[in-house]
Amino acid sequence: MPQRTLGEIVRDQKPLMLRADATVAQAAAAMHARRVGAVLVTDADGHLLGIFTGRDAVRLLAEGLDAKATAVSAVMTRNPTTLGPRATAMDALLTLADCGFRHLPIVEGGKVKGIVSRYDFRAQEHARMDDETGFMEAMR
């Protein structure tokens, strides 16, 4: 089975993107409305600055910060790990697993092309990753 590229996976995607000065409350409302777990934070030209996730929202609340007064730029992950659109589904699954991420931005030339999570991959791709990681663990 040929491997899909991330460009193929995100081809028609319209990822949720907000500017760095958006508030956490605005980001949370947009995430809820779109039923997604992450916002890509970009500049006016669509260059990725960071990622804001549900985990960041929980941390903000735990620290007692005000979601209506706190900009996403204050609590986002800056310069997140990314992959390009020519990377494969397996590259993304391994990166997500190795780094413990739930979301992985797809970027080319600094500009957002999309975002993937484990749920964007087919069962065959998950099975192949399980086979490959099992083989590597057996080699240790």
Disulfide bonds with the S-S distance in Angstrom:
none
